[in-house]
Amino acid sequence: MSSLAVSGRQPDLTRLVPAYVKSFEAYVPSKPDPELMRTYRVDHLYRLNNNENPLGPSPRARTVIAGFPPPRASLYPSGDAYYLRLRLAERFGLDPEQFLVGNGANEVITFAIKAFCESGDNIVTADKTFAVYEWVATFSGFEARLAPLKDFGFDDEGLLSLIDGRTKIVFICNPNNPTGTWWDEARLRRFLDCLDGRQIVVVDEAYCEFAEDPAFPDGLKLLKEYPNLVVFRTFSKMFALAGLRIGYLAGSLEVVEVMRRTCVVYSVNTLAQEAALATMEDADAHVAATRELVRREKAYLARELTGLGLAVQAGEGCFVMARLPMSDTLAYRRLMAQGIMIRSMTGFRFPNWIRISIGLHPAMEAFVQGLKKIL
Amino acid sequence: MSGSDLPLEVNLPLDMELVRLVTSFTENGALALGLGGSEALKLTLAAEEVYAYLARLAEPGTSFTLRLHGGGYCVRAEFRCPWKRMELRYFNLTTEFDPNDESSLDQLGLVLAARAVDRLFLQEYDGSRLSLNLVKEKTYPPPAPTATPTPPPLASWRLVEAGPDQLKELAHLLAAAYPRQQYPSAFLVPGKLVDMVAGGEYHAALATGERGQLGGAFLWRTAGGATVRSYGPYLFGQPAGSPMAAQLVEACLARVGKSDALNLLCRYPTAELPPDYFEYLGELDYGWPDGSHTPWPHYYRQLREDPGMSAWCHPDLEPFLRQAYDRLFLPRDIHLTAYEGEHRDEYSVLAAHMDHSQGHVTLTPMVDGRDVPANLDLHVQLMLREQTPNIYVALDLGRTWHAHLMPVLLERGFEPRLLLPCAGKADELIFQYRGKAI
């Protein structure tokens, strides 16, 4: 194989790349479905890996998506999701300026870290939770301090023990992805009271709409009492707009004003904004239908997994974890060979566990049958 | 080696007038990074020879970078420069210098350099850029003979980061409790083991009792690249089936699960390796000096979801490869290829990774050449003369020209034995020499 002549000098990446980037693992997303199906030689693929809503977008959102006029693709979107923020404010009884909309929850995580962390600062979160808090902090050059989960849940004492004068943000995933554990309002309040405004507390409620327990807290209602609280939510999970990438955060006016300085404007496209607006019109019915599906299939899955003698961890959220008597990455390959895609959990620091997203019943049945074949 | 400190570095043009700058930098840098005087001198000699060779043949103004990386137990000198004409064949272990051949005078230095260091390898070579690495290790006193009593079973334990004293104790316990096949010989040298861990290339999870008694250990090596190599777990005085082994492995996985590595490979497994955590790859035969053989099992686990990849293969080995991939449930596209008369350079280079104390060598093709069969024969003959009973060749199935070598290996009595997934540019196929006369 011949190589093209390079006219310029090669960049000295050893010198140019910061040490914290050199040591950081790039996130490698899954290949597109057709490539995976070709690779694993299957003619179908049940996607049970990304906690997507199998019901798809709500009827109102579908109408907006289907009717999007192509000429509008040539126009810039609202740079700050103006109408969507108005609607969110109306729905949750807050000020529109208390919201920032981003290109998925991942982007709003970067808003928070960029706004509050500088060299030498750290963030605190759990060791086995949504990985992006740790990722963004680390590749931005900030230390991520990780408190081990306790009984699969965020350990408030452990988190508090890691906080020092350079801790700027504490990230709490409620309910926690992947374990489904959650703090109730009293516990969340106790934690916020302990910090007493010294740190920003981010409560990531990406899966809150799945929570059916009446004791599950609504972070947005606490914003008035705790100005250091920031709540993340997303339209990707319950509202099934993952492909459009749209999420948001809410906080006190003062805190959000600071974060607005670091946020990327125009990062959320027009279709995403309008689909999100539409989904709020029929949100209640969509949530009810999804909850019913998740409740039913989660019970089925827990029953089947337990029947196979497997340890199961399931809480709130549209996913269930199971511990296998084999490497989770081997299980991934053997299930993929049957057209079933789950999430292996070594990367979540749960070796030999898998996370199964709740899907429609045929997908759940296929998974159970596939799992039986490999155990 | 992944020493966390920034390397020492000097940038200069390739010019014989500057050779003293290179030697001075190398010697002083090596000393500052912890080598003893004798080892620093040998590294300096090697650096001088390589630099002189490059400078003699370089075009005027060619830029050159020399970096010294500290690794705790060694120093790595890295030579980086654009280069097309370097005669890498002189880095073959089998190269012999003919003092009557004036045309090879230029190459003598390279032979000396290769022999003065412990390891030599190319990190990149794409026809225009070269990263040649010379590694010189510190010299350590041999382990003092001590009677190390086996610890009693621990009622409770905790997992800790390895400290120097515990690592020294580990070295002594290993020698007493496990056969030499189950750990690298360097683990027996207490000071070296301490430095290997302190340098950041090796890591150890230890299980200790309430009073700090060492009950078990699991070690791993991260040297960049896709594969983390692991060792153990080693348990001392603990009952069979102790959950300590799995906990030690989990401690390792918690550390490497979010790294850029794809695999955790265990070529030094013990009976305590928890089977639920690993996949059985297969085994090599381990030959002992008395001519006997024992199986050498290999295990691994992937750290990420397998995305699938391609593997280049000679038609002669397609059935073997398909069977291996099916058994391991690895999705691979096998592409057949063979040498069909296209141009090849004259000389090949084989890198030899040797462990004399354990009696095995793994040869890796570095540069293709028409003399591969003869070069391979020379290497095998040398190993046999040196009574190295275990001779392996590792082919990278991500490189087409490696696949072209498959029939050469088969003709010379090598047998395909083992697939190491993602161990190179793609999977690696390990061949074992079966003793056929050459």
Chai-1 contact restraints between the chains, C-beta under 6 A:
chainA,res_idxA,chainB,res_idxB,connection_type,confidence,min_distance_angstrom,max_distance_angstrom,comment,restraint_id
A,E25,B,S259,contact,1.0,0.0,6.0,A-B,restraint_1
A,E25,B,D260,contact,1.0,0.0,6.0,A-B,restraint_2
A,K31,B,P307,contact,1.0,0.0,6.0,A-B,restraint_3
A,T39,B,G308,contact,1.0,0.0,6.0,A-B,restraint_4
A,T39,B,P331,contact,1.0,0.0,6.0,A-B,restraint_5
A,Y40,B,P331,contact,1.0,0.0,6.0,A-B,restraint_6
A,P325,B,D276,contact,1.0,0.0,6.0,A-B,restraint_7
A,M326,B,D276,contact,1.0,0.0,6.0,A-B,restraint_8
A,S327,B,E279,contact,1.0,0.0,6.0,A-B,restraint_9
A,S327,B,R301,contact,1.0,0.0,6.0,A-B,restraint_10
A,T329,B,Q302,contact,1.0,0.0,6.0,A-B,restraint_11
A,L330,B,E279,contact,1.0,0.0,6.0,A-B,restraint_12
A,Y332,B,E305,contact,1.0,0.0,6.0,A-B,restraint_13
A,R333,B,D306,contact,1.0,0.0,6.0,A-B,restraint_14
A,R333,B,F329,contact,1.0,0.0,6.0,A-B,restraint_15
A,R334,B,F329,contact,1.0,0.0,6.0,A-B,restraint_16
A,S344,B,E305,contact,1.0,0.0,6.0,A-B,restraint_17
A,T346,B,G257,contact,1.0,0.0,6.0,A-B,restraint_18
A,T346,B,L303,contact,1.0,0.0,6.0,A-B,restraint_19
A,G347,B,G257,contact,1.0,0.0,6.0,A-B,restraint_20
A,R349,B,A254,contact,1.0,0.0,6.0,A-B,restraint_21
A,R349,B,G257,contact,1.0,0.0,6.0,A-B,restraint_22
A,P351,B,E250,contact,1.0,0.0,6.0,A-B,restraint_23
A,P351,B,L253,contact,1.0,0.0,6.0,A-B,restraint_24
